[in-house]
Amino acid sequence: MPTAFREKAANFLNKRDVKNPLGHLASLELYFCLAYLTQGVSQHFCLIAQPFEFYLMKDCGLNAAQVSQTLALLMFPWVIKPAYGLFSDCIPWLSPRLYLVFAYALAAEAFLVLGLVSFSNHSLLSVVIGLVLATSFAMAFANTLSCGLTVKEGNQTGTTTAMFGKQAICYYAANILSLLLGGSLCQVYGAQKALPTAAVLVVIPCFLASWSAWRHIPVRQLRDSSSAEVFKAAKEIVGQKRFWLVILFICLWNFSPALGTPLYFFESSQLAFSQAFIGKLAAINAFGMLLGAWLFRFGQVRLSQTKLLAGSIIFNAGSVLAYVFLGTELSAVLLELARGIGAMFACLSIYTVASAVCPKKAETTAIAFLISIYNLAGQAGTICGGQLYQNYCQNTLWPLLVASAGTTLLCLFLLPKISESR
């Protein structure tokens, strides 16, 4: 597309820049707060997660393997996040503000249609999955652009860590409430009505995030495409041994077939936990992640990076293996809290390792690619776990727990090589 035409189109679409008495950075922080509150409610693994899984299990009669495959499909938009980064960085036809407005508006419309669909006819299952998939695409795209804005603005002002910290607080605060509400909806309304009710509730924060993007993200002039520089940096990093070691490290850590769908089926069918209690367990897990973020930061001050990562690997594996003792509601609460702490250790460790190999001029694309690998490994674990639980494990978790903890512990052997290659 000719540069002159792109500039005219962008000027026409972006000419209405609402005057804001706040400074540029303050406006962005307001957007980030509302955006991550919305992400904590509106992602398909937040408020609608349990109602959707409950609907698939009870109303549609799908087994653990089929549910895990469906949930893995919904992670596809999150696996291809590098494509969003390349699109935004190399083809900046519009400002990030308009991309985000469109993304959140699309998510709101898809959730609204999902809420209006009648689920009395099971032949509509493909339509339901298609609508949830559309929301997943929109939220993944918005999340990628928000992360890109954080990195770019944070690097210029030296506030990257502080901005990510505030975003995490907003996300998990909203996530705890949304998971509690999702479990309550399943308990009160049942499999057929819980999902449309949750979908309609999500419409409001999506529209608020769309408005906030329009109101608080300033218009920027278009720059020329930097695709040549991005692809050059990407070519250089692909040829580095360190990059592939990090990918293997990420895959081993996040390959966890025991958790997710198998755990949900085990708690629902074998332990007969109520849907409301399962929702509370998810909220406790999110609270554990908040606690894990604080503990990880505490450890950063007092331990070397290698020791901190090694401790995180051991704790994460132990928190998963401890599920062999799952049997009562009290044990479930304690285990979910520990698993939440371990999950946050894993997340922050992955970001620590991944950020060290991101090349200049392609940071957003590189980190998006590595986090996509992280998501892909997790979904591979979900699919394998669902298949093994359904066909070979005879409704027991311990073989999957051993596999999950074992692959995580293998990261200890890679850690010295990653440290040496720095």
N, C-alpha and C positions, 0 to 999 in steps of 0.2 A: 504494500500500500504506500503511495507517495507520501513523503513527509509533510508536504503542505496540506494535503487532504486530511491526514491524521490530526494535524494541529487545529485545523478549522473544525473538524468534528468534535475534538476534545474541548475546544473553547466553547462550542455551542452547548455541549452537554454539561460542562463544568462551570459555566459562567455565573451561576447563582451560588456564590459562596457566602453563606450566612455569616454576618459579622459576629464575632464572639469576643466578649470583654476579657476572657481568660487568655493566657498565653498559649502558644502552640503546644508545648509539652503537657500543660495542664489539661488542655482539651483532649489530647490523645489519651491521657490517663483516665479521664472520665469515660471515654469510649471503651477502653480496655476493661474497666471495672464492669460496665454493663454488658459488654460482649462476653466476658468470661462467666458472669452470672448466667447469661443466656446459654452458653455452652454447657454449663453444669446442669442445666435443666433439659435442654433441647436435643442433645446428642442421642442417638438411638440406643446407647447403653446407659441412659440416665432415667428420666421419668417414665418413658414408655418401655424401658427394658424388661422389667418383670411382667407388666401387663401383656406385652407382646409374646414373651416366652410362655406365659401362662395360657394365652390364647392358642398358641401353636400346640401345646401339650394337651390341654383339656378340650378345647372346642374343635380343634382340627384333628386330634388324635395322632399327632406325630410322635415318633419315638425319639430317644436321646440322640441317635445318629443323625436322623433327619433334621432335628432342631439345630444341632451343632453345624450342619452343612448350611442351613438357612442363615444362621448368625454369621458364619464365615463369609457368605456372599455379601452381607451388609457391610463387611469391613473392606471390601474391594475399593470403594472410594478413598479410604484412608491409606491403602497400600500404594495408590498411584499419586500420592501427594507431590512427588517431584515434578509431575506434569503441570500441576498448578503453579509451582514455583517458577518453572521455565516460562510458562505462559505469562505470568505477571512480570517477571524480570526482563524477558526478551521481547515480548510483544505488548508493551504498555500503551495500548490504544486509549484506554480510559484511565482515570485516576483510581488509586486503590479505594477511594471513597465510594465511587459508583459500583465497582466490582462487589464491594461488601454490601451495599444497599440491595443490589440485585440478588446476591446469594441468600441473605436473610429473608428477603421478600419471597423468594422461591420456596424456602423451607417453610415459611408460614402458610403459604398457599397449599403446599403438599400436606402439611399437618391438618389443615382445615378440611380438605377433601377426605383425608383418612378418617377424620372424626365424623364425617357425614355419611360414610359408606355403611350400609347395613351388613352386619356379619352373620346374618341368619343363614345365608347360603354359602356353603363351603367352597363352591366353585369360584368365589371371589378371592380365594387365598392368593392367587397370582397377582391380583390387583393390589391387595394389601401389601404384599412384599414389594411390589414395584413402587408404591407410594413411600414406604419406609426407606427404600433404596434411594429415591429421589431426595428425601430429607438428608440422608447420609452424604450424598454428593454435595449438597449445598453447605452443610455444616463443615465438612472436611475442607472445602474450598475456602470458606470464611476463616477457619482456624489457621490454614496455611498463610493466608494474607495477613492475619493478625500477628502471627509469629514473625513474619517477614518485617512488618512495621516495627515490631518490638526490637528486633536485632538491629535494623538500620538506624532507628532513632536512638536506641540505647547506646550503640557504639559511638555516635556523634556526641552524646551528652554524658557518657560514662555512667548511665543509670540502668544498664541492661539487667543486672542481678536484682536490683530493687523492683524493677517493673515486672519481671517474671515472678518474684515473690508475691507481689500484690495480686497478680493474676491467679496464682495458685490458691491464695486465700479465698478469692471470690469464687473460683470454680468449685472448690471442695465444700465451701459453705453452702452453695446452692445445691451441690450434688448430694450432700447429706439429707437436706430437706426433700429433694425430689425422690430419692430412693425410699425414704420413709413413706412419702405420699403414694408412690407406686405400689408398695406392698399393701397399704391400706385400701387402695382402690380395688386390688385383686380380692381382698378379703370381703369387702362390702358389696361390690357390684358383680363379682364373678368373672369368668373368662370372657364372656361375650360383650359385656358393657364396659369393662375396665379399660380396654385399649382405646375405644373412641373417646371416652371421657378424658383420658390422659392426653390424647392427641389434640383435643380442643383446648385444653389448658396450656399447651405448649405454644399455641399460636400467638398469645399475648407477648411473651418475652421476645419472640422472633421479630415481631413488628417493632418492639421497642429498640432492639439492637439495630434494626434497619434505620430507624429514625436517628439513633445516636450516631451511626456511621455518617449519615448525611449532615448532622448538626455539628459534630465535634472533630471530624477529620478534615483539616484544611485542604484546599485544592493545591496541587503541585503542578508545575508546568511539565509537559511531557519531555522526556529525554530520548535521545536516539537509542535504538536497540543495542544492547551490549552482548548479543548472542555469541559473537566471535570470542570475546573474553571469557564468557561463561563456559563455552564448550572447550576452550583451551585449558582452563583450570580443571575442568572435569576430566579431560584426557590425561593430564599429569597425575591426578590423584589415583586414577584407576590403575596406573602402572606401579603403584607403591605397595610393597608387601604389607606395610603397616595397616593400610586401608582394609585389606582382605582379612587380616587378623581381627580387626575391630568388628567386621561383619560376622565372622564366625563366633566371636565373643558374644555379640548381641543375640544371635540365633540360639546359642546354647542356653543363655540365661533366660530368655523369654519363652522357650519351648516347654510348656507346662500342660500336659494332657489331663492332669488330675482335676483341675479346677474349671470353673465355668459351667457348661452344661451338665457334665457328669455329677458335679457337686450339687447342682440345683435338683436334678432328678433324685439323687440319693437322699437329700434332705426332705424333698416332697413325698417320695414314695416309701423309702425305707424307714426314715425317722419320723415321718408324719408331722413335720413342722408346718404350722399354718403359714399362709401366704403373707400375712401381716408380719409374722416373726421373721420370715426370710427377708422381707423388706427392711426390717430393723437391723438384721445382720449386715446387709449391704451398706446401710448408713454407718454402722459401727466400723466397717472396713474403711469407709471414706474418712471417718474420724481418725482411724489409725494412720492413714496416709498423711493427714495434717500433722499428727504427732511425729511421724517418721521424717517429715521435712525439717522439723525443728531439731530432732536428734541428729540428722545428717549434717546440718549446719553446725551443731555443737561439736561433732566429730571432726569436721574440717579444720577447726581451730587447733585441735589437740593431737591429731594424727596425721601422718604422711598420707598422700593420696593412695599409695599402694596398700598400706595397712587398712585404710578406710574401705577401699574396694574389697579387699580380702574379707574383712569383717562383715561387709554387706552381703557378700556371696554366701558365707556360712550361715548368717542369720536368716537370709531369704530361704535357703534350702531347708534349714531346720523348721522354719515356720510352716512350710508346706508339709514336710514329713510328719509334723505333730498332728496332722489330721487323722492319723491312725487311731487317735484317742477320741475322735468325734463320736458322741453318743447322746449327750444331753444338751439342753438349751444353754446351760452355764458353760459347758465346754465349747459350744459353738460360738458364744460371745467372746470368750478369751482367745479362741483360735482366729476368729475374724479380725480382732484387734491386732494380734501379732502379725497376721498376714498382711493387713493394711500397712503396718510399719515396714515390713519386708518389701512390699510392692513399691513403696515410695523410695526405699533404699535402691531398689533395682532401677526405677525410673531416673532418679538423679545420677546414679552411677553410669547409666547408659548415656545420659546427656554429657556427663563429664568426659567419658571416653570418646564419644562421637565428636564433640566440639573440638577436641585436640587434633582431629584429622581434616577438619573443614578448611578448604583452601580459600584464600582471599578472592574477592570478586564473584564467588559462587557459594557463599556461606549458606544462604537460604535454600538453594537447590540441594546442596550437599547434606545439610541437616535434615531436610525433608526426605531425602533418599534413605538415610540411615534410620530415621524413625519409621519409615515405611517398611524397612527390613524388620524392625522391631515388631511392628504390627503383624507382618506376614508370618513371622515365627510364632507369635501368639495364636494366630488363627490356625496354623498348621497343627499346633498342639491341641486346639479345641476340636478340630476335625478328627484327629487321631484318638483323642480321649473319648469322644462320642462313639466312634466305631468300636473301640476296645471295650468300653463300658457296656455297650449294648450286646456285643457278640461274644466276648471272651472273658470278661471279668465277673460274670454272674452277679451283677448288681453290688459289687464291692469295690472300694476305692483303693485299697492298699497297693495293688500292683501299679496303678497310675501314679500314686504318691511317690513310690520308689523311683519310677522313671522320671518324674518331674524334678525331684531333689537331685537325682544323679546327674542329669544334664546340666543343672545349675552348678554343681560342684566341679564339673569339668572346666568351668571358667577359671578355676584356680591355677590350672596348668598353663593357660594362655596369658594370665596376668603378668608374669615376669617378662614374657616376650613383648607384650604391649608396652610395658614400662621401659624395657631396654631400647625399643625402637623409637622412643620419644627424643 
